[in-house]
Amino acid sequence: MMMPPPGFFRPQKSFARVIFTTLASIIFGLSLTINIYMLFFSGIGSNFGLSSGHGITQTTVVEGDSHEKIGVIPVTGMILDGTAERFKQMLALAEKDANVKAIVINVDTPGGAVTPSDEINARINKFRKDNPKRPVVVTMGGMATSGGYYVSCAADYIFAQPTTLTGNIGVILPRYNVSKLAKAYGVEESTITAPPDGFKNAGSPFAPINQKDTQYLQGLIDNAYAKFKGVVTAGRQGKLNGGSSAIDAIADGEVYPADKALALGLVDQIGYETDAYDKAAQLAGLNNKMVVKFNKQQSLLDLLGGIDGKSNLSAKPDGNGGVTINGINVNIDAAFLDELSRPRLMYLWRGQ
């Protein structure tokens, strides 16, 4: 009697496996949407390639005296861990060059994660403290919202283009809850924590939303929000229209067009990138400026998570309790799903 080939008989999927796969599909769908969003704003359209991503290039955009350089450094795309690292590397290189007399930061971003935004802001402030005779000017592109503005307000002088959108001073914590769907299939949250009545499991997508956890998470957001307002107040000291209390009215999450941002004192002038070069030269006392753009080439691996190490993955469930990530099939478990669904504080505008 001929035996059937291996794999001919397949055990029927258990009910629990079906439920788990359904919930996994939902969470991965949400995660995929967010990560596509991040990948798009990380600049994949202009940086798709196979370069090593390790070298920093310098391109001369305005010829002049090589002893009177203005270094232009980009902060573009979603602000993630890799964004901060690239920025710090480029600024360090410019800082070591004694011929770089001023810095222009080209900001074109909807914002991003709280920590890398704060790291960039802190690095700019350190540069200004250590180099008081080397001014820092920001030139905003189409968008310098939330984390993009957080970064910008560390500069000595801010330009917005006539079509720039900026502001959006606030914090967002994306949170998704599938507890009602789980309950419909007879699945309930039974996670055990120590202490049992603490906040270890706060924000779980499988547990019903409760006021205690919401208040706790709101406290985390409020702390980051207070930090944001403090950074703007310090960076725009004496420039915000309305005095010391102006920040409370301005920092309501609203996105402002350039003319309104100027009227509120969030920016110093409306103009283009070339105007920012001229202003930087004026502040530095340069007579024959040479403008050099710094850039760190990103590889395809970088854009898919090689730099950030934890973001920009292209993932989809395979229907068999696994998931395909960047073409590689892996099994999924509760810990992996929990990591994907973990709340993250963001200085980010999601309205565009």
Backbone hydrogen bonds in HBPLUS format (Angstrom, degrees):
<---DONOR---> <-ACCEPTOR-->    atom                        ^
c    i                          cat <-CA-CA->   ^        H-A-AA   ^      H-
h    n   atom  resd res      DA  || num        DHA   H-A  angle D-A-AA Bond
n    s   type  num  typ     dist DA aas  dist angle  dist       angle   num
A0008-PHE N   A0005-PRO O   3.03 MM   3  5.63 143.2  2.17 144.8 144.2     1
A0018-VAL N   A0014-SER O   3.06 MM   4  6.40 154.6  2.13 149.6 156.1     2
A0019-ILE N   A0015-PHE O   2.98 MM   4  6.30 161.6  2.01 154.2 158.8     3
A0020-PHE N   A0016-ALA O   2.83 MM   4  6.02 161.7  1.86 148.0 153.8     4
A0021-THR N   A0017-ARG O   2.85 MM   4  6.01 161.1  1.89 148.1 153.1     5
A0022-THR N   A0018-VAL O   2.94 MM   4  6.14 154.1  2.01 145.7 153.1     6
A0023-LEU N   A0019-ILE O   2.93 MM   4  6.21 169.2  1.94 158.6 160.3     7
A0024-ALA N   A0020-PHE O   2.79 MM   4  5.96 153.5  1.86 145.7 154.5     8
A0025-SER N   A0021-THR O   2.84 MM   4  6.02 151.3  1.92 144.4 151.6     9
A0026-ILE N   A0022-THR O   3.12 MM   4  6.47 153.8  2.19 147.4 153.7    10
A0027-ILE N   A0023-LEU O   3.01 MM   4  6.30 171.0  2.02 156.3 157.7    11
A0028-PHE N   A0024-ALA O   2.80 MM   4  5.90 163.4  1.83 152.5 158.1    12
A0029-GLY N   A0025-SER O   2.82 MM   4  5.86 141.5  1.96 136.6 147.6    13
A0030-LEU N   A0026-ILE O   3.01 MM   4  6.35 157.9  2.06 151.0 155.7    14
A0031-SER N   A0027-ILE O   2.82 MM   4  6.05 162.4  1.85 149.9 155.8    15
A0032-LEU N   A0028-PHE O   2.72 MM   4  5.76 156.9  1.77 143.1 149.7    16
A0033-THR N   A0029-GLY O   3.03 MM   4  6.23 156.4  2.09 143.8 149.7    17
A0034-ILE N   A0030-LEU O   3.07 MM   4  6.37 164.1  2.10 152.2 155.7    18
A0035-ASN N   A0031-SER O   2.85 MM   4  6.05 161.3  1.88 152.4 158.2    19
A0036-ILE N   A0032-LEU O   2.82 MM   4  5.95 151.8  1.90 150.2 156.9    20
A0037-TYR N   A0033-THR O   3.05 MM   4  6.21 158.0  2.10 143.6 149.9    21
A0038-MET N   A0034-ILE O   2.89 MM   4  6.24 154.2  1.96 146.3 153.5    22
A0039-LEU N   A0035-ASN O   2.79 MM   4  5.93 160.1  1.83 144.3 150.2    23
A0040-PHE N   A0036-ILE O   2.85 MM   4  6.02 159.1  1.89 151.3 156.3    24
A0041-PHE N   A0037-TYR O   3.14 MM   4  6.39 166.2  2.16 149.8 152.8    25
A0042-SER N   A0038-MET O   2.87 MM   4  5.99 114.7  2.31 139.8 156.9    26
A0042-SER N   A0039-LEU O   3.25 MM   3  5.05 146.1  2.37  92.6 102.5    27
A0043-GLY N   A0040-PHE O   3.27 MM   3  5.88 162.0  2.30 111.4 115.7    28
A0078-MET N   A0041-PHE O   2.63 MM  37  5.11 122.1  1.96  96.1 113.8    29
A0046-SER N   A0043-GLY O   3.10 MM   3  5.66 138.8  2.28 113.6 122.7    30
A0047-ASN N   A0043-GLY O   3.01 MM   4  6.00 130.2  2.27 148.7 163.2    31
A0300-LEU N   A0049-GLY O   3.08 MM 251  5.63 125.2  2.39 144.5 148.0    32
A0057-THR N   A0295-ASN O   2.71 MM 238  5.28 156.9  1.76 167.3 166.8    33
A0295-ASN N   A0057-THR O   3.00 MM 238  5.28 142.4  2.15 146.8 149.4    34
A0059-THR N   A0293-LYS O   2.88 MM 234  5.09 156.6  1.94 141.3 149.0    35
A0293-LYS N   A0059-THR O   2.74 MM 234  5.09 168.6  1.75 151.2 149.8    36
A0061-VAL N   A0291-VAL O   2.88 MM 230  5.59 161.5  1.92 151.4 157.6    37
A0062-VAL N   A0291-VAL O   3.37 MM 229  4.80 157.3  2.42 132.4 130.1    38
A0291-VAL N   A0062-VAL O   2.98 MM 229  4.80 145.3  2.11 125.6 136.4    39
A0065-ASP N   A0288-ASN O   2.93 MM 223  5.59 160.3  1.97 147.3 153.2    40
A0068-GLU N   A0065-ASP O   2.86 MM   3  5.34 163.0  1.89 120.5 123.7    41
A0290-MET N   A0068-GLU O   2.89 MM 222  5.88 152.3  1.97 145.2 144.7    42
A0069-LYS N   A0099-ASN O   2.88 MM  30  5.70 151.8  1.96 155.6 157.1    43
A0101-LYS N   A0069-LYS O   2.81 MM  32  5.73 151.7  1.89 148.1 152.3    44
A0070-ILE N   A0290-MET O   2.71 MM 220  6.05 144.2  1.84 156.6 159.9    45
A0292-VAL N   A0070-ILE O   2.90 MM 222  6.10 169.4  1.91 161.1 163.8    46
A0071-GLY N   A0102-ALA O   2.94 MM  31  6.34 156.9  1.99 163.9 157.7    47
A0104-VAL N   A0071-GLY O   2.87 MM  33  6.12 162.7  1.90 148.2 151.8    48
A0072-VAL N   A0292-VAL O   2.80 MM 220  6.04 162.9  1.82 154.5 157.2    49
A0294-PHE N   A0072-VAL O   2.78 MM 222  5.87 174.6  1.78 164.3 165.0    50
A0073-ILE N   A0104-VAL O   2.89 MM  31  6.36 153.4  1.96 154.8 163.7    51
A0106-ASN N   A0073-ILE O   2.90 MM  33  6.04 151.1  1.98 136.5 146.0    52
A0075-VAL N   A0106-ASN O   2.80 MM  31  5.96 158.7  1.85 156.8 150.6    53
A0108-ASP N   A0075-VAL O   3.04 MM  33  6.38 164.1  2.07 145.9 148.6    54
A0077-GLY N   A0108-ASP O   3.20 MM  31  6.68 144.3  2.33 156.1 148.4    55
A0079-ILE N   A0111-GLY O   2.97 MM  32  5.54 171.4  1.98 126.0 128.8    56
A0113-ALA N   A0079-ILE O   2.94 MM  34  6.10 150.1  2.03 174.5 165.0    57
A0083-THR N   A0080-LEU O   3.01 MM   3  5.15 124.9  2.33 100.2 114.7    58
A0084-ALA N   A0080-LEU O   3.29 MM   4  6.71 157.0  2.34 157.7 161.6    59
A0085-GLU N   A0081-ASP O   3.11 MM   4  6.42 158.8  2.15 149.3 155.6    60
A0086-ARG N   A0082-GLY O   2.90 MM   4  6.05 165.0  1.93 150.6 154.2    61
A0087-PHE N   A0083-THR O   2.97 MM   4  6.12 161.0  2.01 147.8 153.7    62
A0088-LYS N   A0084-ALA O   2.95 MM   4  6.14 165.0  1.98 150.9 154.4    63
A0089-GLN N   A0085-GLU O   3.06 MM   4  6.27 154.3  2.13 147.0 153.8    64
A0090-MET N   A0086-ARG O   2.99 MM   4  6.25 162.3  2.03 153.2 157.5    65
A0091-LEU N   A0087-PHE O   2.87 MM   4  6.07 166.1  1.89 158.9 162.9    66
A0092-ALA N   A0088-LYS O   2.95 MM   4  5.95 153.0  2.02 139.8 147.4    67
A0093-LEU N   A0089-GLN O   3.10 MM   4  6.32 152.9  2.18 142.7 149.3    68
A0094-ALA N   A0090-MET O   3.01 MM   4  6.31 159.8  2.05 148.8 154.2    69
A0095-GLU N   A0091-LEU O   2.80 MM   4  5.94 152.7  1.87 146.5 154.8    70
A0096-LYS N   A0092-ALA O   3.07 MM   4  6.26 146.2  2.19 143.0 150.4    71
A0097-ASP N   A0094-ALA O   3.17 MM   3  5.26 139.7  2.35  98.3 109.6    72
A0100-VAL N   A0097-ASP O   3.00 MM   3  5.60 163.4  2.03 118.5 123.8    73
A0103-ILE N   A0135-PRO O   2.93 MM  32  6.31 167.9  1.94 164.1 168.2    74
A0137-VAL N   A0103-ILE O   2.84 MM  34  6.27 162.4  1.87 157.3 162.4    75
A0105-ILE N   A0137-VAL O   2.78 MM  32  6.25 154.4  1.84 152.8 161.6    76
A0139-THR N   A0105-ILE O   2.92 MM  34  6.14 164.4  1.95 150.7 153.1    77
A0107-VAL N   A0139-THR O   3.05 MM  32  6.21 149.5  2.15 139.4 148.8    78
A0141-GLY N   A0107-VAL O   2.76 MM  34  6.00 154.5  1.82 159.3 157.5    79
A0109-THR N   A0143-MET O   2.69 MM  34  5.48 131.0  1.93 141.2 146.0    80
A0145-THR N   A0109-THR O   3.20 MM  36  6.62 142.9  2.34 155.9 163.3    81
A0349-TRP N   A0110-PRO O   2.98 MM 239  5.45 156.4  2.04 148.4 156.1    82
A0112-GLY N   A0347-TYR O   2.65 MM 235  5.26 149.3  1.74 138.9 137.9    83
A0347-TYR N   A0112-GLY O   2.72 MM 235  5.26 140.4  1.88 164.1 177.1    84
A0117-SER N   A0113-ALA O   3.40 MM   4  6.36 152.3  2.48 140.1 147.8    85
A0118-ASP N   A0114-VAL O   3.01 MM   4  6.23 155.7  2.07 152.4 159.5    86
A0119-GLU N   A0115-THR O   2.88 MM   4  6.14 150.1  1.97 150.9 160.3    87
A0120-ILE N   A0116-PRO O   3.06 MM   4  6.24 158.8  2.11 146.8 150.4    88
A0121-ASN N   A0117-SER O   3.11 MM   4  6.34 165.1  2.13 147.3 151.6    89
A0122-ALA N   A0118-ASP O   2.89 MM   4  6.05 161.4  1.92 149.3 154.4    90
A0123-ARG N   A0119-GLU O   2.93 MM   4  6.11 149.8  2.02 142.9 151.3    91
A0124-ILE N   A0120-ILE O   2.99 MM   4  6.27 154.3  2.06 152.3 158.4    92
A0125-ASN N   A0121-ASN O   3.07 MM   4  6.35 163.2  2.10 150.1 154.6    93
A0126-LYS N   A0122-ALA O   2.93 MM   4  6.16 150.6  2.02 143.9 152.1    94
A0127-PHE N   A0123-ARG O   2.96 MM   4  6.17 156.8  2.02 144.0 150.2    95
A0128-ARG N   A0124-ILE O   2.97 MM   4  6.27 160.9  2.00 153.8 158.5    96
A0129-LYS N   A0125-ASN O   2.98 MM   4  6.18 152.6  2.05 143.4 151.0    97
A0130-ASP N   A0126-LYS O   2.87 MM   4  6.07 162.4  1.90 154.2 158.6    98
A0131-ASN N   A0127-PHE O   2.79 MM   4  5.76 133.3  2.01 143.7 156.5    99
A0134-ARG N   A0131-ASN O   3.00 MM   3  5.47 166.2  2.02 123.6 125.8   100
A0156-ASP N   A0136-VAL O   2.83 MM  20  5.41 145.3  1.95 142.2 153.2   101
A0138-VAL N   A0157-TYR O   2.88 MM  19  6.32 163.8  1.91 160.9 165.9   102
A0159-PHE N   A0138-VAL O   2.79 MM  21  5.95 162.1  1.82 152.3 158.6   103
A0140-MET N   A0159-PHE O   2.91 MM  19  6.07 161.6  1.94 145.3 151.4   104
A0165-LEU N   A0142-GLY O   3.00 MM  23  6.21 143.4  2.14 127.1 135.9   105
A0144-ALA N   A0165-LEU O   2.85 MM  21  6.22 162.4  1.88 167.2 170.5   106
A0148-GLY N   A0145-THR O   2.70 MM   3  4.82 149.7  1.79 141.2 131.7   107
A0146-SER N   A0167-GLY O   2.82 MM  21  5.96 149.8  1.91 144.5 154.1   108
A0149-TYR N   A0146-SER O   2.87 MM   3  5.25 126.9  2.16 107.4 121.2   109
A0150-TYR N   A0146-SER O   2.86 MM   4  6.18 156.8  1.91 153.0 161.0   110
A0147-GLY N   A0347-TYR O   3.01 MM 200  4.68 145.4  2.13 113.1 113.3   111
A0151-VAL N   A0147-GLY O   3.00 MM   4  6.14 152.9  2.07 142.2 147.1   112
A0152-SER N   A0148-GLY O   3.18 MM   4  6.26 156.2  2.24 132.4 139.2   113
A0153-CYS N   A0149-TYR O   3.00 MM   4  6.12 157.8  2.05 161.0 161.6   114
A0154-ALA N   A0151-VAL O   3.35 MM   3  6.06 164.2  2.38 118.5 121.3   115
A0155-ALA N   A0152-SER O   3.04 MM   3  5.90 173.2  2.04 131.1 132.8   116
A0268-ASP N   A0158-ILE O   2.94 MM 110  5.23 148.7  2.04 132.6 142.7   117
A0269-GLN N   A0158-ILE O   3.22 MM 111  6.61 140.7  2.38 158.7 163.4   118
A0160-ALA N   A0269-GLN O   2.99 MM 109  6.47 154.4  2.06 154.4 162.7   119
A0271-GLY N   A0160-ALA O   2.91 MM 111  5.98 148.5  2.01 132.3 142.6   120
A0164-THR N   A0161-GLN O   3.01 MM   3  5.09 169.4  2.02 114.1 117.2   121
A0166-THR N   A0256-TYR O   2.90 MM  90  5.32 166.1  1.92 151.1 155.4   122
A0256-TYR N   A0166-THR O   2.71 MM  90  5.32 164.5  1.74 152.4 155.8   123
A0168-ASN N   A0254-GLU O   2.71 MM  86  4.73 151.4  1.79 144.0 135.1   124
A0253-GLY N   A0169-ILE O   3.13 MM  84  4.80 123.7  2.47 131.2 131.4   125
A0172-ILE N   A0346-MET O   2.95 MM 174  5.25 161.2  1.98 151.1 157.1   126
A0346-MET N   A0172-ILE O   2.84 MM 174  5.25 148.4  1.93 153.2 163.4   127
A0178-VAL N   A0205-PRO O   2.77 MM  27  5.57 150.2  1.85 139.0 148.2   128
A0182-ALA N   A0178-VAL O   2.94 MM   4  6.21 161.6  1.98 155.2 161.0   129
A0183-LYS N   A0179-SER O   2.87 MM   4  6.04 154.8  1.93 144.2 151.1   130
A0184-ALA N   A0180-LYS O   3.08 MM   4  6.28 146.4  2.19 138.7 147.0   131
A0185-TYR N   A0182-ALA O   3.04 MM   3  5.32 140.2  2.20 102.6 113.8   132
A0187-VAL N   A0182-ALA O   2.79 MM   5  4.88 164.6  1.81 143.7 139.0   133
A0186-GLY N   A0183-LYS O   2.98 MM   3  4.85 162.4  2.01 103.7 108.4   134
A0198-GLY N   A0195-PRO O   3.25 MM   3  5.26 163.8  2.28 114.6 113.1   135
A0202-ALA N   A0199-PHE O   3.12 MM   3  4.99 167.9  2.14 106.9 109.5   136
A0204-SER N   A0201-ASN O   3.22 MM   3  5.85 147.0  2.33 143.7 140.9   137
A0214-THR N   A0210-ASN O   3.08 MM   4  6.29 163.8  2.11 153.5 158.7   138
A0215-GLN N   A0211-GLN O   2.90 MM   4  6.01 160.9  1.93 150.8 154.9   139
A0216-TYR N   A0212-LYS O   3.10 MM   4  6.32 153.7  2.17 142.3 149.8   140
A0217-LEU N   A0213-ASP O   2.88 MM   4  6.16 165.9  1.90 158.4 160.9   141
A0218-GLN N   A0214-THR O   2.83 MM   4  5.97 151.8  1.91 145.1 154.0   142
A0219-GLY N   A0215-GLN O   2.98 MM   4  6.19 141.5  2.13 139.3 148.7   143
A0219-GLY N   A0216-TYR O   3.12 MM   3  5.14 123.6  2.45  93.5 107.6   144
A0220-LEU N   A0216-TYR O   3.29 MM   4  6.76 144.3  2.42 141.7 150.3   145
A0220-LEU N   A0217-LEU O   3.11 MM   3  5.15 121.0  2.47  95.0 109.1   146
A0221-ILE N   A0217-LEU O   3.08 MM   4  6.46 157.6  2.13 149.4 155.2   147
A0222-ASP N   A0218-GLN O   2.80 MM   4  6.01 159.8  1.84 150.7 156.8   148
A0223-ASN N   A0219-GLY O   3.04 MM   4  6.21 148.1  2.14 140.5 148.0   149
A0224-ALA N   A0220-LEU O   3.19 MM   4  6.52 160.2  2.23 147.2 151.4   150
A0225-TYR N   A0221-ILE O   2.82 MM   4  6.04 150.9  1.90 151.1 160.7   151
A0226-ALA N   A0222-ASP O   2.87 MM   4  6.06 155.8  1.93 146.4 151.8   152
A0227-LYS N   A0223-ASN O   3.08 MM   4  6.35 151.4  2.17 141.9 149.7   153
A0228-PHE N   A0224-ALA O   3.00 MM   4  6.26 153.5  2.07 143.1 149.8   154
A0229-LYS N   A0225-TYR O   2.97 MM   4  6.31 165.4  1.99 155.8 158.2   155
A0230-GLY N   A0226-ALA O   2.95 MM   4  6.12 152.9  2.02 143.9 151.7   156
A0231-VAL N   A0227-LYS O   2.94 MM   4  6.18 151.9  2.02 149.7 157.0   157
A0232-VAL N   A0228-PHE O   3.02 MM   4  6.34 161.1  2.06 155.4 160.0   158
A0233-THR N   A0229-LYS O   2.90 MM   4  6.04 164.6  1.92 149.1 153.9   159
A0234-ALA N   A0230-GLY O   2.96 MM   4  6.08 158.4  2.01 144.6 150.2   160
A0235-GLY N   A0231-VAL O   2.86 MM   4  5.93 160.6  1.90 145.9 152.2   161
A0236-ARG N   A0232-VAL O   2.84 MM   4  5.80 151.9  1.92 150.7 157.0   162
A0239-LYS N   A0236-ARG O   2.86 MM   3  5.24 163.3  1.89 137.4 137.8   163
A0241-ASN N   A0264-LEU O   2.98 MM  23  5.22 165.6  2.00 124.3 129.0   164
A0246-ALA N   A0243-GLY O   3.11 MM   3  5.49 163.0  2.14 114.2 119.4   165
A0248-ASP N   A0245-SER O   3.30 MM   3  5.93 140.1  2.47 113.3 121.1   166
A0249-ALA N   A0246-ALA O   3.07 MM   3  5.51 130.0  2.33 109.1 121.3   167
A0250-ILE N   A0246-ALA O   3.03 MM   4  6.25 156.7  2.09 155.3 162.8   168
A0251-ALA N   A0247-ILE O   2.82 MM   4  5.68 163.3  1.85 150.8 154.7   169
A0252-ASP N   A0250-ILE O   2.94 MM   2  5.77 138.6  2.11 102.8  91.6   170
A0261-ALA N   A0257-PRO O   2.95 MM   4  6.15 161.0  1.99 159.5 165.7   171
A0262-LEU N   A0258-ALA O   2.90 MM   4  6.12 150.3  1.98 150.3 158.2   172
A0263-ALA N   A0259-ASP O   3.05 MM   4  6.28 155.8  2.11 139.5 145.9   173
A0264-LEU N   A0260-LYS O   2.93 MM   4  6.17 144.3  2.06 146.5 155.9   174
A0265-GLY N   A0261-ALA O   3.10 MM   4  6.18 119.1  2.49 132.1 146.5   175
A0266-LEU N   A0261-ALA O   2.87 MM   5  5.13 144.1  2.00 162.2 159.3   176
A0265-GLY N   A0262-LEU O   3.09 MM   3  5.08 143.3  2.23  97.8 108.9   177
A0275-ASP N   A0272-TYR O   2.97 MM   3  5.23 125.2  2.28 101.9 116.5   178
A0276-ALA N   A0272-TYR O   3.15 MM   4  6.58 144.8  2.27 146.9 157.1   179
A0276-ALA N   A0273-GLU O   3.04 MM   3  5.07 121.5  2.40  95.3 110.2   180
A0277-TYR N   A0273-GLU O   3.07 MM   4  6.49 147.3  2.18 147.0 156.0   181
A0278-ASP N   A0274-THR O   3.08 MM   4  6.38 159.2  2.12 145.0 149.9   182
A0279-LYS N   A0275-ASP O   2.94 MM   4  6.19 155.1  2.00 145.3 152.2   183
A0280-ALA N   A0276-ALA O   2.92 MM   4  6.09 161.0  1.96 148.2 153.2   184
A0281-ALA N   A0277-TYR O   2.95 MM   4  6.19 158.0  2.00 149.3 155.4   185
A0282-GLN N   A0278-ASP O   2.92 MM   4  6.16 151.8  2.00 143.8 151.8   186
A0283-LEU N   A0279-LYS O   2.89 MM   4  6.15 165.3  1.91 156.2 159.2   187
A0284-ALA N   A0280-ALA O   2.98 MM   4  6.11 144.3  2.11 142.2 151.9   188
A0285-GLY N   A0281-ALA O   2.92 MM   4  5.89 111.3  2.40 135.1 150.9   189
A0286-LEU N   A0281-ALA O   2.83 MM   5  4.93 171.4  1.84 147.6 149.3   190
A0285-GLY N   A0282-GLN O   3.17 MM   3  5.06 150.5  2.26  97.7 106.7   191
A0303-LEU N   A0299-SER O   3.14 MM   4  6.50 159.5  2.18 149.6 153.7   192
A0304-LEU N   A0300-LEU O   3.07 MM   4  6.30 139.5  2.24 142.3 153.0   193
A0306-GLY N   A0301-LEU O   2.66 MM   5  5.04 154.0  1.72 143.1 139.0   194
A0305-GLY N   A0302-ASP O   3.10 MM   3  5.32 162.1  2.13 108.7 113.0   195
A0309-GLY N   A0305-GLY O   2.58 MM   4  4.97 140.2  1.74 132.4 143.5   196
A0326-ASN N   A0314-SER O   2.89 MM  12  5.37 162.2  1.92 160.5 161.4   197
A0316-LYS N   A0324-THR O   3.05 MM   8  5.44 142.2  2.20 136.5 148.1   198
A0324-THR N   A0316-LYS O   2.82 MM   8  5.44 165.9  1.84 164.4 161.5   199
A0318-ASP N   A0322-GLY O   3.09 MM   4  5.60 165.7  2.11 126.2 127.8   200
A0323-VAL N   A0330-VAL O   2.80 MM   7  5.52 159.4  1.85 164.8 171.8   201
A0330-VAL N   A0323-VAL O   2.84 MM   7  5.52 167.5  1.85 159.9 163.0   202
A0325-ILE N   A0328-ILE O   2.83 MM   3  5.15 163.5  1.86 146.6 142.6   203
A0328-ILE N   A0325-ILE O   2.95 MM   3  5.15 164.1  1.98 112.8 118.0   204
A0337-LEU N   A0333-ASP O   3.07 MM   4  6.38 162.7  2.10 157.7 162.7   205
A0338-ASP N   A0334-ALA O   2.88 MM   4  6.04 153.7  1.95 146.7 154.4   206
A0339-GLU N   A0335-ALA O   3.02 MM   4  6.27 149.2  2.12 142.5 150.0   207
A0340-LEU N   A0336-PHE O   3.12 MM   4  6.44 155.1  2.19 146.2 152.3   208
A0341-SER N   A0337-LEU O   3.06 MM   4  6.29 148.4  2.16 146.3 154.8   209
A0342-ARG N   A0339-GLU O   3.34 MM   3  5.21 163.2  2.37 100.0 104.8   210
